[in-house]
Amino acid sequence: MRGVPIHRRRQWSDLPEQARAAVEEQTGPVTGVRSAEVGLTSGVAAHLTTEGAVFFAKAAPAAAPVAGHLLRERAANQALPAQIPAPRLLWTTDVDGWHVLLFEHAAGQEANLSPGSSDLPAVLDAISAIPVPCSWPGAPSITGKAAALLRVAEEQLAETPAEAGQYEPLVKALNLDELTGTTLLHADLHAGNLLVDGNQCRIIDWSMACQGAAWVDVALLVPRLVDAGHTPADAERVAARLPAWSSAPASVVTALAATRALFAARLAVAGPVRLRAKRARTAAACRAWVEYRTN
């Protein structure tokens, strides 16, 4: 199959006929399709309407770079504890060279994480349900993601020696062993993965799920709150409403924040053009947080 540029999401019609037929054996005839907005990957992500229900489908060719994310999402959802508020994986198959996942449809809108938002209580309730023992056999460790952040952060330091004085000691202090643990982590909590419907929030897209220390998800969320308008101090006060935050080692949190700041700064100039503005905002939020924690 021809390559699909990263800025173009594959569509329902791109699936082989055999794959679409397999889905419709589960759902009934599909009468309407609405593709999700393009994210970081180019796989199919579509709302499927049938005569009696709505579903959400994800799919990608097994040979595509995105396939690994899809397989991780499949494994995570198959082991997802019932108490975690997330759309359930209803069915999955491999057919005609494609991985296909069919989910419950999650109603709602992207969460508003800004100060005073009425969405925050539901978001925090949902996130507080995540820290449970990881029941996913063979779940990868958060250290894989952290090591990738670290590698890019070190590249950024090499490219911008002026930052070395402030950031290099923090980055070098990041001990990946301090991130390890046996708690399930989502590892990509941001507004787009938090769907709010009334006073309920459901957490979607477990394609980066892993296991590690319970506080890591909260530490990764704090810059999202800063980017949404919270001061770093206020963002930490919001984080403190999540029980897992109480176990976060201060020095490791600061080192992780500095590493993520440099990672985002690097991708803001060297990553995909369409994502650079978003990466720059993340870098700015992380920098503000580091400044707060080191002064």
C-alpha positions as CSV (number, residue, x, y, z in Angstrom):
1,M,0.0,0.0,0.0
2,R,1.3,3.5,-0.8
3,G,2.8,5.5,2.0
4,V,0.6,8.0,3.9
5,P,2.2,11.3,4.9
6,I,2.2,11.9,8.7
7,H,0.0,14.9,8.3
8,R,-2.8,12.8,6.6
9,R,-4.8,10.5,8.7
10,R,-5.8,7.2,7.0
11,Q,-9.5,7.0,6.4
12,W,-12.1,4.2,6.9
13,S,-12.1,3.8,3.1
14,D,-8.4,3.1,3.1
15,L,-9.0,-0.2,5.0
16,P,-9.1,-3.3,2.8
17,E,-12.6,-4.5,2.0
18,Q,-12.0,-7.6,4.0
19,A,-11.1,-5.6,7.1
20,R,-14.2,-3.3,6.8
21,A,-16.4,-6.4,6.3
22,A,-14.9,-8.0,9.5
23,V,-15.8,-4.8,11.4
24,E,-19.3,-4.7,10.1
25,E,-19.8,-8.3,11.1
26,Q,-19.5,-7.0,14.7
27,T,-21.3,-3.7,14.3
28,G,-23.8,-4.2,11.5
29,P,-23.7,-2.1,8.4
30,V,-21.9,1.2,8.8
31,T,-24.1,4.1,7.7
32,G,-21.9,7.0,8.6
33,V,-18.2,7.7,9.3
34,R,-16.5,10.7,10.9
35,S,-12.7,10.6,11.1
36,A,-11.1,11.9,14.2
37,E,-8.8,14.9,13.9
38,V,-5.2,13.9,12.9
39,G,-3.0,13.3,15.9
40,L,0.6,12.2,16.2
41,T,0.0,9.1,14.1
42,S,-1.6,8.5,10.8
43,G,-3.7,5.4,11.5
44,V,-7.4,5.1,11.0
45,A,-9.4,6.6,13.9
46,A,-13.0,7.0,13.1
47,H,-16.5,7.2,14.7
48,L,-18.7,4.6,13.0
49,T,-22.4,5.1,13.0
50,T,-24.7,2.1,12.4
51,E,-28.5,1.9,12.5
52,G,-28.6,1.3,16.3
53,A,-25.3,2.5,17.7
54,V,-22.0,4.4,17.4
55,F,-18.6,2.8,17.7
56,F,-15.0,4.0,17.5
57,A,-12.5,2.1,15.4
58,K,-8.7,2.3,15.1
59,A,-6.7,0.5,12.5
60,A,-3.3,0.5,10.8
61,P,-1.3,-1.7,8.5
62,A,0.9,-4.1,10.4
63,A,3.9,-2.8,8.5
64,A,3.3,0.8,9.3
65,P,5.3,2.7,12.0
66,V,2.2,3.4,13.9
67,A,1.4,-0.4,14.3
68,G,3.5,-0.6,17.5
69,H,1.3,2.0,19.2
70,L,-1.8,0.2,18.1
71,L,-0.5,-3.1,19.5
72,R,0.4,-1.4,22.8
73,E,-3.1,0.1,23.0
74,R,-4.6,-3.3,22.3
75,A,-2.6,-5.0,25.1
76,A,-3.3,-2.2,27.6
77,N,-7.0,-2.1,26.9
78,Q,-7.3,-5.9,27.2
79,A,-5.8,-5.6,30.7
80,L,-7.5,-2.4,31.8
81,P,-9.2,-2.7,35.2
82,A,-12.9,-2.2,35.3
83,Q,-12.6,0.8,37.7
84,I,-10.7,2.9,35.3
85,P,-13.1,5.2,33.4
86,A,-12.2,4.5,29.8
87,P,-14.1,3.2,26.7
88,R,-13.8,-0.5,26.6
89,L,-12.2,-2.5,23.8
90,L,-15.1,-4.5,22.3
91,W,-13.3,-6.5,19.7
92,T,-10.0,-6.7,17.8
93,T,-8.5,-8.7,15.0
94,D,-5.7,-8.9,12.5
95,V,-7.0,-9.2,8.9
96,D,-5.5,-8.7,5.5
97,G,-2.3,-7.2,6.9
98,W,-4.0,-4.7,9.2
99,H,-4.5,-4.5,13.0
100,V,-8.1,-3.4,13.8
101,L,-9.5,-2.3,17.2
102,L,-13.2,-1.6,17.9
103,F,-14.1,0.4,21.0
104,E,-17.1,1.7,22.8
105,H,-17.9,5.2,21.6
106,A,-17.0,7.8,24.2
107,A,-19.3,10.9,24.2
108,G,-18.0,14.2,25.4
109,Q,-15.6,17.0,24.6
110,E,-11.9,17.6,25.1
111,A,-11.4,18.6,28.7
112,N,-10.9,22.3,29.6
113,L,-7.9,22.3,32.0
114,S,-7.9,26.1,32.6
115,P,-8.1,27.6,36.1
116,G,-11.6,27.5,37.5
117,S,-12.8,25.1,34.8
118,S,-15.9,23.1,35.7
119,D,-14.2,20.1,34.0
120,L,-11.4,19.9,36.5
121,P,-13.2,17.9,39.2
122,A,-14.3,15.2,36.7
123,V,-10.8,15.1,35.2
124,L,-9.2,14.7,38.7
125,D,-11.7,12.0,39.7
126,A,-10.8,10.0,36.5
127,I,-7.1,10.4,36.9
128,S,-7.2,9.4,40.5
129,A,-8.6,6.0,39.4
130,I,-5.6,5.2,37.3
131,P,-3.0,4.2,39.9
132,V,-3.7,0.5,40.3
133,P,-1.3,-2.5,40.1
134,C,-0.5,-3.1,36.5
135,S,-2.3,-6.4,35.4
136,W,-0.9,-6.3,31.9
137,P,1.7,-9.1,31.5
138,G,4.8,-7.8,29.9
139,A,3.9,-4.1,30.2
140,P,6.9,-1.9,29.2
141,S,8.5,0.3,31.8
142,I,8.2,4.1,31.8
143,T,11.9,4.1,31.6
144,G,11.7,3.5,27.9
145,K,9.8,6.8,27.4
146,A,12.0,8.6,29.9
147,A,15.2,7.4,28.2
148,A,13.9,8.7,24.9
149,L,13.2,12.1,26.5
150,L,16.7,12.1,28.0
151,R,18.4,11.3,24.7
152,V,16.7,14.2,22.9
153,A,17.3,16.5,25.9
154,E,21.0,15.8,25.7
155,E,20.9,16.6,22.0
156,Q,19.3,19.9,22.8
157,L,22.0,20.7,25.4
158,A,24.7,20.0,22.8
159,E,23.0,22.4,20.4
160,T,22.4,25.1,22.9
161,P,25.4,25.3,25.2
162,A,24.1,28.5,26.9
163,E,21.5,26.3,28.6
164,A,24.0,23.9,30.1
165,G,24.6,26.0,33.2
166,Q,21.0,25.7,34.4
167,Y,19.8,22.6,32.8
168,E,22.7,20.2,32.4
169,P,23.0,19.5,36.2
170,L,19.3,18.8,36.4
171,V,19.2,16.5,33.4
172,K,22.2,14.6,34.6
173,A,20.5,14.1,38.0
174,L,17.6,12.2,36.4
175,N,17.8,8.7,37.8
176,L,15.5,6.5,35.7
177,D,15.4,3.9,38.4
178,E,13.4,6.4,40.5
179,L,10.6,6.3,37.9
180,T,10.1,2.5,38.0
181,G,7.3,0.7,39.7
182,T,4.4,-1.7,39.1
183,T,1.6,0.8,38.8
184,L,-0.3,1.2,35.5
185,L,0.5,4.5,33.8
186,H,-1.3,6.2,30.9
187,A,1.8,8.3,30.2
188,D,0.1,10.7,27.9
189,L,-2.5,12.6,29.9
190,H,-3.5,15.8,28.0
191,A,-6.8,17.6,27.3
192,G,-7.3,15.7,24.1
193,N,-7.2,12.3,25.9
194,L,-9.6,13.4,28.6
195,L,-13.2,13.5,27.3
196,V,-15.7,15.2,29.6
197,D,-19.4,14.6,29.3
198,G,-21.3,16.4,32.0
199,N,-19.7,15.5,35.3
200,Q,-18.0,12.4,33.9
201,C,-14.6,12.1,32.3
202,R,-13.3,9.2,30.3
203,I,-9.6,8.6,29.5
204,I,-8.9,7.6,25.9
205,D,-5.8,6.5,23.8
206,W,-3.7,4.1,25.9
207,S,-1.2,3.8,23.1
208,M,1.7,4.9,25.4
209,A,0.5,3.0,28.5
210,C,3.2,1.4,30.6
211,Q,4.1,0.7,34.2
212,G,6.1,2.8,36.7
213,A,5.8,4.9,39.8
214,A,2.3,6.1,40.4
215,W,3.4,9.8,40.6
216,V,4.8,9.9,37.1
217,D,1.4,10.4,35.4
218,V,0.8,13.4,37.6
219,A,4.2,14.9,36.9
220,L,3.6,14.6,33.2
221,L,0.2,16.3,33.7
222,V,1.5,19.4,35.5
223,P,3.0,21.2,32.4
224,R,-0.4,20.6,30.7
225,L,-2.0,22.6,33.5
226,V,0.6,25.3,33.2
227,D,0.0,25.5,29.4
228,A,-3.7,25.8,30.1
229,G,-3.2,28.9,32.2
230,H,-2.3,27.8,35.7
231,T,0.8,29.2,37.4
232,P,3.3,26.5,38.3
233,A,2.3,27.0,42.0
234,D,-1.4,26.6,41.2
235,A,-0.7,23.6,38.9
236,E,1.1,21.9,41.8
237,R,-1.8,22.6,44.1
238,V,-4.1,20.9,41.6
239,A,-1.7,18.0,41.4
240,A,-1.7,17.7,45.2
241,R,-5.4,16.8,44.9
242,L,-4.3,13.5,43.4
243,P,-3.1,11.1,46.1
244,A,-0.2,9.8,43.9
245,W,1.5,13.2,44.0
246,S,2.3,12.8,47.7
247,S,4.9,10.1,46.8
248,A,6.7,12.1,44.2
249,P,10.4,12.7,45.1
250,A,11.1,16.4,44.7
251,S,14.5,16.2,43.1
252,V,13.4,13.6,40.5
253,V,10.3,15.6,39.6
254,T,12.5,18.7,38.9
255,A,15.0,16.6,36.8
256,L,12.1,15.1,34.8
257,A,10.6,18.6,34.2
258,A,13.9,19.9,33.0
259,T,14.4,16.9,30.7
260,R,11.0,17.3,29.3
261,A,11.5,21.1,28.7
262,L,14.6,20.4,26.6
263,F,12.9,17.5,24.8
264,A,10.0,19.8,23.8
265,A,12.3,22.6,22.9
266,R,14.2,20.3,20.6
267,L,11.1,19.1,18.8
268,A,9.8,22.7,18.5
269,V,12.6,23.3,16.0
270,A,13.4,19.9,14.7
271,G,10.1,18.0,14.9
272,P,7.2,17.9,12.4
273,V,6.3,21.4,11.3
274,R,2.6,21.1,12.1
275,L,3.5,20.2,15.8
276,R,6.2,22.8,16.4
277,A,3.9,25.5,17.9
278,K,2.4,22.9,20.3
279,R,5.9,21.7,21.3
280,A,7.0,25.3,21.9
281,R,4.1,25.8,24.3
282,T,5.0,22.6,26.1
283,A,8.6,23.7,26.4
284,A,7.6,27.1,27.8
285,A,5.3,25.5,30.3
286,C,8.1,23.1,31.5
287,R,10.6,25.9,31.7
288,A,8.2,28.0,33.8
289,W,7.8,25.0,36.1
290,V,11.5,24.4,36.4
291,E,12.1,28.1,37.2
292,Y,9.5,27.8,39.9
293,R,11.0,24.7,41.4
294,T,14.6,25.9,41.4
295,N,14.0,29.4,42.8
